[in-house]
Amino acid sequence: MAQLLKKTTSLTLRLILVAIIWSIAALLASGFGLATIFGNYVDKNFENSISVYIDTLAATADVDKSAKLIIERPPTDPRFTRPLSGYYWMAADINEAGKITANQVRSRSLFDETINLPEGVVEKAESKPGVDSYYNISRSGESLRIGARQITLPGRRTNTILVVAFDRTEVEKSKSRFNLILMASLIALVVGLMLAIILQVKLGLKPLRQMGDQLGDIRSGKAEHLDENLPIEIAPIASELNALLQHNEEVVERARTHVGNLAHALKTPISVMLNEARQHDDPFSKLVTRQTQTMQRQVEHYLKRARAAARAETLRTRTPIGPVVDDITRTLAKLYRAEGVLVEVLNKTTAAFRGEREDLEDLFGNLAENACKYGGGLVEISFDEGDAGFIHILIDDDGDGLTESQVKDALKRGVRLDETSNGSGLGLSIANELALAYGGALNFEKSPLGGLRANLRLPTADTIN
């Protein structure tokens, strides 16, 4: 059982298995005990009935003037008079050699036959005179329970053995019927206990399942905290989780504040340095201008990355994807219409991104703008929701595409494939890092249009209805 429980990962199944196994073991032990007690009771009662008739024989046994054994008042039970009824009695003298003599008195149910006693019965009865001994024998297809007692009649030196035999068939049938009823009752009780145990465990663990559902709602953005109106055993867990969520929110908010403060603190000095350097045309000023621009890009790079990572840690945000994609594609279509770029959305989605709208706009907008800028004039947007818990936003163009080495370089930090363009947005490396921060990914593939496909894999919240 320990190995079975070790392999079982479900807490519900573990509790049910343990309860059912021990309940079945207890019921089996109880059933065996009840069957044994009832069987012993029936056998003892059966033997008591035999003993009563032996007492009757002992009270009326005597000898006549010719020393012949007689039973003055034999048992009046009519079964002793009906031939081969299965109920018999016999009284017989025992000689000095310990053998039964022909001086016998028998019930009419025996006719002219006798009861053949098993070997050792006479000796045992002789060793304990006045005490009944019981045996099981078979006689002419009958299963008999016999009781034997050896007595000494007044004025005689030899003993007399008294034997009463009852058919055991009815007793065995009674025990079988009891065992059958007991077995059926135990099976019904086991089934009832199993249902009760399953119901008990299900109801007992229901608050835990509710807590899990609430955590899912928090992660998908439908709730902000756990309901602490729970049983006293798990209410402290909900309280601690709520405190943890609140602490996480405070940490993220502090990080956002620090990032904003740092951005304001650095942008002004860098802008002053850049403006001053641009007022001069000497080599040193050009060097300062280039390095300051590099500093500006790096500061913007890491500030955006820090803000994105902080937002990615927030669990309770969700953004519908369809409206964001529609807004950006309309804007790009207007911006690049003069250049003959056609932007099409091939299908629709009702999925929601598990993250901030600003991050989704940066991710999709940067990739879609690159496709418009470097493609051949046709950009197609499509969605693939076959990945459970994720959505793939596919951005295809009909441009020249990228080689394998260019694809690797595109995702490296600080590498720009087109040095002649000023660029905007996050950049491909930051887009990749942001997608990874949310548990997604950014991959570049060969497009069916002949150019480049940007495959943006993002986690989804619940479906928007």
VOGU-3710 file (C-alpha; in Angstrom, 3 decimals, decimal comma):
1> maqllkktts> 0,000/0,000/0,000  2,908/2,337/0,778  4,269/1,903/-2,763  0,815/2,599/-4,242  0,446/5,786/-2,204  3,984/6,823/-3,122  3,126/6,654/-6,826  -0,179/8,492/-6,347  0,160/12,232/-6,887  -3,454/13,164/-6,141
11> ltlrlilvai> -4,134/14,169/-2,537  -7,818/13,324/-2,990  -6,992/9,860/-4,314  -4,532/9,248/-1,471  -7,102/10,077/1,195  -9,763/7,981/-0,513  -7,432/4,998/-0,968  -6,239/5,039/2,651  -9,783/5,336/4,018  -11,180/2,636/1,717
21> iwsiaallas> -8,333/0,180/2,328  -8,560/0,457/6,108  -12,361/0,367/6,038  -12,359/-2,808/3,942  -9,742/-4,388/6,238  -11,800/-3,489/9,324  -15,012/-4,802/7,770  -13,355/-8,048/6,699  -12,007/-8,578/10,213  -15,414/-7,749/11,687
31> gfglatifgn> -17,168/-10,075/9,242  -14,802/-12,924/10,019  -15,254/-12,324/13,729  -19,051/-12,215/13,495  -19,148/-15,372/11,375  -16,910/-17,166/13,879  -18,924/-15,980/16,878  -22,228/-16,971/15,261  -20,858/-20,364/14,201  -19,565/-21,068/17,707
41> yvdknfensi> -22,873/-19,958/19,192  -24,883/-22,219/16,899  -22,580/-25,182/17,540  -22,708/-24,611/21,291  -26,488/-24,324/21,249  -26,637/-27,483/19,138  -24,467/-29,325/21,644  -26,587/-28,019/24,527  -29,642/-29,552/22,851  -27,794/-32,877/22,600
51> svyidtlaat> -26,727/-32,561/26,226  -30,345/-32,080/27,334  -31,357/-35,394/25,739  -28,339/-37,126/27,232  -29,514/-35,847/30,631  -32,952/-37,306/29,893  -31,420/-40,677/29,050  -29,209/-40,601/32,117  -32,175/-39,807/34,370  -34,278/-42,718/33,099
61> advdksakli> -31,626/-45,361/32,352  -31,991/-48,518/34,459  -31,767/-52,311/34,333  -34,521/-54,847/34,757  -34,471/-58,049/36,818  -32,662/-59,890/34,036  -29,932/-57,217/33,999  -31,090/-55,947/30,660  -30,588/-52,239/30,044  -33,815/-50,250/29,774
71> ierpptdprf> -34,854/-46,610/29,308  -38,030/-46,171/31,315  -39,015/-42,790/29,883  -37,310/-42,245/26,518  -37,252/-38,737/24,937  -40,660/-37,830/23,597  -39,413/-35,842/20,576  -41,293/-37,422/17,597  -38,172/-37,192/15,459  -36,707/-40,048/17,526
81> trplsgyywm> -39,566/-42,285/16,407  -39,519/-41,407/12,691  -37,288/-43,821/10,732  -34,012/-42,351/9,506  -35,043/-38,891/10,639  -31,463/-37,903/11,453  -32,195/-37,778/15,193  -31,054/-40,849/17,147  -30,222/-41,998/20,656  -28,628/-45,130/21,993
91> aadineagki> -27,693/-46,573/25,396  -25,284/-49,512/25,587  -23,284/-51,383/28,188  -19,497/-51,442/28,025  -17,652/-54,607/28,979  -14,449/-54,814/30,976  -12,445/-54,730/27,724  -13,895/-51,338/26,896  -16,103/-52,581/24,053  -19,783/-51,930/23,499
101> tanqvrsrsl> -21,856/-55,003/24,231  -25,054/-56,218/22,656  -27,011/-55,039/25,697  -28,319/-51,917/23,996  -31,405/-49,737/23,821  -31,933/-47,623/20,693  -34,414/-45,085/19,392  -37,008/-46,356/16,902  -35,517/-44,018/14,299  -32,492/-46,356/14,098
111> fdetinlpeg> -34,569/-49,510/13,360  -32,293/-52,452/13,840  -29,133/-50,475/13,095  -26,686/-49,031/15,575  -24,500/-45,956/15,795  -20,949/-46,854/14,917  -18,868/-44,706/17,213  -15,468/-43,424/16,054  -12,422/-45,081/17,501  -11,460/-43,663/20,885
121> vvekaeskpg> -14,906/-42,366/21,824  -15,451/-45,010/24,480  -11,978/-44,532/25,947  -12,400/-40,756/26,081  -15,838/-40,986/27,637  -14,456/-43,448/30,167  -11,581/-41,104/31,091  -14,079/-38,328/31,849  -17,173/-40,026/33,265  -20,213/-37,787/33,464
131> vdsyynisrs> -18,748/-35,333/30,942  -20,059/-35,096/27,395  -17,764/-35,597/24,412  -18,745/-34,437/20,935  -17,779/-35,721/17,482  -18,787/-35,401/13,858  -19,512/-38,626/11,983  -21,096/-39,698/8,707  -23,768/-42,388/8,666  -25,550/-43,572/5,524
141> geslrigarq> -25,000/-40,254/3,807  -25,970/-38,272/6,918  -23,673/-35,786/8,601  -24,188/-36,269/12,337  -23,024/-34,506/15,455  -22,922/-36,988/18,343  -22,611/-36,474/22,062  -21,426/-39,315/24,302  -21,420/-39,652/28,086  -20,394/-42,624/30,207
151> itlpgrrtnt> -22,287/-43,294/33,419  -22,345/-46,022/36,076  -25,766/-47,293/37,021  -26,429/-48,268/40,652  -25,435/-51,834/41,557  -23,284/-52,352/38,451  -19,513/-52,536/38,041  -19,431/-51,837/34,318  -20,256/-48,528/32,717  -23,012/-47,569/30,335
161> ilvvafdrte> -22,485/-45,180/27,430  -25,245/-42,813/26,384  -25,174/-41,487/22,827  -27,365/-38,857/21,162  -26,867/-37,982/17,494  -28,386/-35,044/15,594  -28,236/-34,307/11,880  -25,918/-31,297/11,288  -27,456/-30,336/7,917  -29,848/-27,703/9,258
171> veksksrfnl> -27,163/-26,224/11,482  -24,747/-25,914/8,586  -27,478/-24,403/6,422  -28,215/-21,867/9,156  -24,546/-20,899/9,315  -24,342/-20,674/5,519  -27,440/-18,479/5,360  -26,041/-16,244/8,073  -22,676/-15,974/6,290  -24,411/-15,179/2,997
181> ilmaslialv> -26,542/-12,463/4,613  -23,479/-11,177/6,444  -21,446/-11,055/3,227  -24,206/-9,223/1,333  -24,571/-6,770/4,226  -20,823/-6,138/4,357  -20,655/-5,593/0,594  -23,519/-3,101/0,817  -21,793/-1,455/3,781  -18,486/-1,283/1,877
191> vglmlaiilq> -20,179/0,352/-1,104  -21,957/2,793/1,180  -18,716/3,564/3,041  -16,845/4,092/-0,223  -19,458/6,570/-1,408  -19,439/8,277/1,993  -15,627/8,448/2,018  -15,509/9,884/-1,506  -18,160/12,445/-0,595  -16,372/13,278/2,652
201> vklglkplrq> -12,998/13,768/0,963  -14,530/15,773/-1,882  -16,351/18,062/0,528  -13,340/18,250/2,840  -10,983/19,314/0,053  -13,469/21,617/-1,670  -12,032/24,752/0,021  -8,588/23,856/-1,347  -10,009/23,509/-4,857  -11,781/26,843/-4,428
211> mgdqlgdirs> -8,497/28,414/-3,354  -6,820/26,997/-6,463  -9,596/28,403/-8,670  -9,233/31,797/-7,010  -5,478/31,757/-7,627  -6,227/31,041/-11,279  -8,626/34,000/-11,317  -5,924/36,203/-9,814  -3,431/35,053/-12,415  -5,903/35,696/-15,239
221> gkaehldenl> -6,793/39,125/-13,870  -10,384/38,379/-12,825  -9,653/38,780/-9,082  -7,202/40,701/-6,937  -7,039/38,658/-3,743  -8,133/35,383/-2,161  -11,324/35,052/-0,175  -10,275/34,492/3,445  -13,716/33,211/4,493  -12,391/29,654/4,636
231> pieiapiase> -12,155/26,853/7,230  -9,825/27,720/10,108  -7,261/25,138/8,970  -6,507/26,868/5,648  -7,632/30,430/6,346  -4,083/31,355/7,519  -2,698/30,101/4,173  -5,085/32,361/2,256  -4,152/35,267/4,507  -0,427/34,700/3,943
241> lnallqhnee> -0,926/34,384/0,180  -2,852/37,646/0,132  -0,043/39,294/2,082  2,462/37,865/-0,410  0,447/39,183/-3,363  0,230/42,597/-1,739  3,963/42,597/-1,065  4,671/41,577/-4,662  2,491/44,421/-5,932  4,294/46,897/-3,672
251> vverarthvg> 7,701/45,663/-4,861  6,669/46,015/-8,508  5,280/49,485/-7,868  8,467/50,550/-6,101  10,510/49,183/-9,004  8,415/51,170/-11,472  8,856/54,296/-9,370  12,622/53,838/-9,162  12,836/53,229/-12,914  10,855/56,381/-13,606
261> nlahalktpi> 12,986/58,404/-11,220  16,160/57,071/-12,802  14,857/57,876/-16,282  14,163/61,476/-15,313  17,469/61,772/-13,485  19,549/60,586/-16,453  17,688/62,005/-19,423  18,290/65,642/-18,547  22,120/65,409/-18,069  22,452/63,293/-21,207
271> svmlnearqh> 20,345/65,750/-23,232  22,440/68,683/-21,956  25,680/66,904/-22,880  24,322/66,012/-26,334  23,136/69,553/-27,053  26,426/71,084/-25,947  28,463/68,653/-28,018  26,390/69,285/-31,154  27,215/73,016/-30,995  30,832/72,283/-31,915
281> ddpfsklvtr> 32,291/70,609/-34,962  35,683/69,531/-33,664  36,685/65,846/-33,398  36,289/65,830/-29,636  32,695/67,120/-29,835  31,844/64,518/-32,467  33,260/61,814/-30,196  31,208/63,108/-27,249  28,108/63,226/-29,476  28,540/59,612/-30,586
291> qtqtmqrqve> 29,213/58,342/-27,078  26,356/60,365/-25,603  23,976/58,942/-28,202  25,236/55,485/-27,296  24,631/56,263/-23,616  21,140/57,485/-24,468  20,312/54,283/-26,349  21,750/52,099/-23,586  19,877/53,976/-20,846  16,649/53,722/-22,842
301> hylkraraaa> 17,395/50,059/-23,514  17,843/49,092/-19,863  15,101/51,340/-18,540  12,578/49,778/-20,896  13,887/46,338/-20,036  13,542/47,006/-16,299  10,004/48,347/-16,718  9,050/45,369/-18,882  10,486/42,840/-16,411  8,623/44,519/-13,529
311> raetlrtrtp> 5,340/44,404/-15,428  5,912/40,774/-16,414  5,984/39,825/-12,724  2,485/41,218/-12,213  0,010/38,328/-12,167  -3,308/40,145/-12,302  -3,054/41,885/-15,686  -4,790/40,862/-18,897  -5,034/42,605/-22,255  -7,346/41,672/-25,161
321> igpvvdditr> -5,086/40,980/-28,151  -7,502/41,681/-31,001  -8,086/45,410/-30,322  -4,350/46,089/-29,854  -3,482/44,366/-33,139  -6,275/46,196/-34,982  -5,173/49,602/-33,646  -1,517/49,080/-34,563  -2,205/47,621/-38,017  -4,493/50,571/-38,882
331> tlaklyraeg> -1,787/53,000/-37,799  0,934/51,186/-39,769  -1,289/50,974/-42,851  -1,681/54,748/-42,816  2,017/55,409/-42,141  3,271/53,155/-44,968  0,448/53,657/-47,482  2,537/56,126/-49,463  5,258/53,455/-49,789  2,775/50,933/-51,187
341> vlvevlnktt> 2,794/48,648/-48,107  -0,335/46,508/-47,618  -1,033/45,240/-44,068  -3,660/42,503/-43,721  -5,031/40,623/-40,694  -5,963/37,137/-41,927  -7,999/35,936/-38,942  -9,399/37,163/-35,651  -8,789/36,150/-32,038  -10,720/36,567/-28,804
351> aafrgeredl> -7,745/35,603/-26,638  -6,289/37,896/-23,984  -2,584/38,433/-23,309  -1,610/37,798/-19,689  0,320/41,036/-19,360  0,310/44,803/-19,763  -1,172/46,496/-22,835  1,932/48,687/-23,182  4,162/45,616/-23,425  1,913/43,992/-26,017
361> edlfgnlaen> 1,916/47,196/-28,058  5,718/47,396/-27,891  6,176/43,728/-28,795  3,729/43,535/-31,682  4,259/47,103/-32,869  8,027/46,731/-33,123  7,807/43,478/-35,076  4,998/44,671/-37,366  6,816/47,947/-38,063  9,994/46,065/-38,971
371> ackyggglve> 7,976/43,929/-41,398  6,523/47,079/-43,014  9,901/48,783/-43,123  12,070/45,943/-44,422  9,535/43,729/-46,237  8,631/43,739/-49,894  5,300/45,553/-49,532  2,969/42,821/-48,193  2,566/42,115/-44,469  0,148/39,466/-43,207
381> isfdegdagf> -0,871/39,034/-39,563  -2,381/35,782/-38,331  -3,021/33,963/-35,042  -2,451/30,338/-34,029  -4,136/29,235/-30,782  -3,282/25,523/-30,996  -0,707/25,806/-28,199  -2,593/25,363/-24,892  -2,210/28,409/-22,662  -0,369/30,369/-25,373
391> ihilidddgd> -1,111/32,222/-28,578  1,244/32,548/-31,558  1,102/35,905/-33,324  2,554/35,336/-36,809  3,870/38,351/-38,749  4,832/37,474/-42,359  6,391/39,662/-45,046  7,446/39,099/-48,646  10,849/40,744/-48,355  14,335/39,289/-48,692
401> gltesqvkda> 14,227/37,688/-45,250  17,279/37,004/-43,078  20,019/34,430/-43,220  20,606/32,091/-40,270  23,521/34,180/-39,034  21,469/37,370/-39,344  18,641/35,766/-37,355  21,100/34,959/-34,557  22,561/38,474/-34,667  19,115/40,074/-34,667
411> lkrgvrldet> 18,422/38,818/-31,145  21,809/39,835/-29,747  21,937/42,844/-27,489  23,466/45,950/-29,120  23,453/44,575/-32,678  21,597/46,548/-35,394  21,117/44,965/-38,789  20,394/48,324/-40,455  22,795/50,990/-39,201  21,283/53,594/-41,563
421> sngsglglsi> 17,936/53,590/-39,772  17,295/55,441/-36,542  14,718/52,855/-35,467  12,121/53,113/-32,753  10,532/50,948/-30,077  12,217/48,300/-28,022  14,499/46,630/-30,526  14,522/42,916/-31,292  16,735/41,917/-28,373  14,491/43,677/-25,856
431> anelalaygg> 11,407/42,205/-27,563  12,926/38,772/-27,172  13,840/39,397/-23,520  10,364/40,741/-22,762  8,690/37,739/-24,410  10,921/35,432/-22,327  10,100/37,414/-19,172  6,424/36,589/-19,716  7,218/32,914/-20,294  6,869/33,191/-24,064
441> alnfeksplg> 9,370/33,328/-26,930  10,288/35,139/-30,147  11,470/33,135/-33,140  12,239/34,040/-36,739  11,340/31,588/-39,502  11,012/31,361/-43,243  7,720/32,959/-44,278  5,309/31,312/-46,734  5,362/34,679/-48,526  9,060/34,201/-49,203
451> glranlrlpt> 10,351/36,705/-46,672  10,653/36,578/-42,881  8,129/35,302/-40,353  8,234/36,634/-36,777  6,612/34,028/-34,522  5,689/35,720/-31,224  4,538/33,226/-28,588  2,746/34,828/-25,614  0,826/33,446/-22,595  -2,926/33,891/-22,599
461> adtin> -5,418/34,680/-19,875  -9,060/33,554/-20,080  -10,922/33,871/-23,393  -12,799/37,100/-24,016  -16,512/36,597/-24,713
//
